Amino acid sequence: MHHKPLVYLREIDFTDLSYYKSKKYGISRAIYQYVGFTDEGLTKRTAKWNNKKTKFLRGLMKMYKFKNRSELNNFLLKHTIVLKEFDIKKEARKFESTMISINMQEDAKNKHIICLNER
């Protein structure tokens, strides 16, 4: 199945996370953001992203006691919005790059935003 190229934002707000859970699961009390590109659909792209063995994803699995990756995928999809669809892959990649740059600038000046693109 062919999908239109799109750029998405995955955002999970942990600013209200308790200090105890923050320390226990290694998740900062902040807003985690990830800007991405896909031309294969959000479900497939989320599954690929989910397979990365990052500290953040391991923390989510433990904190929410997800039984499997499918539950984690559903959680991640609920926290994902499409920023823009494109007709041309090159345009989507350019927009993604711009949005990642903006996201990293926000991370640098705002201690409550963590850009996952650079980690």
C-alpha positions in Angstrom: 0.0 0.0 0.0 1.3 3.4 -1.0 1.1 6.2 1.6 1.6 9.9 1.1 4.8 11.3 2.6 4.1 13.0 5.9 5.8 14.6 8.8 4.5 13.9 12.3 5.1 15.0 15.9 5.1 12.6 18.7 4.7 14.4 22.0 4.4 12.9 25.5 3.9 15.2 28.5 5.5 14.0 31.7 5.6 17.5 33.4 3.2 16.2 36.1 5.1 13.0 36.7 6.0 12.4 40.4 9.6 12.8 41.5 9.6 9.2 42.7 8.4 7.8 39.3 10.8 10.1 37.4 13.7 8.6 39.3 12.4 5.0 39.3 11.8 4.9 35.6 14.5 7.3 34.3 12.0 9.6 32.7 12.4 13.3 33.3 9.5 15.5 34.3 9.3 17.2 30.9 7.6 17.1 27.5 9.3 14.6 25.2 9.0 15.5 21.5 10.1 13.6 18.4 9.6 14.9 14.8 9.6 12.2 12.1 9.0 11.5 8.5 7.3 8.5 7.0 6.0 7.4 3.6 4.9 4.0 4.9 2.2 5.0 7.3 2.2 5.9 11.0 1.5 2.5 12.3 4.4 0.8 10.5 6.7 3.7 11.3 5.7 3.7 15.0 6.5 0.0 15.2 10.0 0.6 13.7 10.6 3.5 16.1 9.4 1.3 19.0 12.0 -1.4 18.2 14.8 1.0 19.1 16.1 -0.1 22.5 16.2 3.4 24.0 16.2 4.2 27.7 13.1 6.3 27.2 11.1 3.4 25.6 12.3 0.9 28.2 11.1 3.4 30.9 7.7 3.7 29.3 7.4 -0.1 29.1 8.1 -0.5 32.8 6.2 2.5 34.0 2.9 1.6 32.2 3.5 -2.1 32.7 2.9 -2.7 29.0 2.7 -6.5 28.4 4.1 -6.2 24.8 5.3 -3.9 22.1 1.8 -3.7 20.6 0.5 -1.9 23.7 3.5 0.5 23.6 2.7 1.1 19.9 -0.9 2.0 20.7 0.3 4.4 23.4 2.8 6.1 21.0 0.2 6.4 18.2 -2.2 8.1 20.6 0.5 10.7 21.3 1.3 11.3 17.6 -0.2 14.0 15.3 0.4 14.6 11.6 1.9 18.0 11.1 1.7 18.0 7.3 1.2 15.7 4.3 3.1 16.1 1.1 3.0 14.9 -2.5 6.8 14.8 -2.8 9.1 13.0 -0.5 11.9 15.6 -0.9 9.5 18.3 0.3 8.5 16.2 3.4 12.2 15.6 4.2 13.0 19.3 4.0 10.0 20.2 6.3 11.1 17.5 8.7 14.6 18.9 8.9 13.2 22.4 9.6 10.9 21.1 12.3 13.7 19.1 14.0 15.8 22.3 14.0 13.0 24.2 15.7 12.5 21.4 18.1 16.1 21.3 19.1 16.2 25.1 19.6 13.2 24.7 22.0 15.0 21.9 23.8 18.1 24.2 24.3 16.2 27.1 25.8 13.4 25.3 27.6 14.2 22.8 30.4 10.8 21.3 30.1 11.1 20.1 26.5 13.3 17.2 25.6 13.9 16.7 21.9 14.3 12.9 21.2 15.7 13.5 17.7 19.1 14.3 19.1 19.3 11.6 21.7 
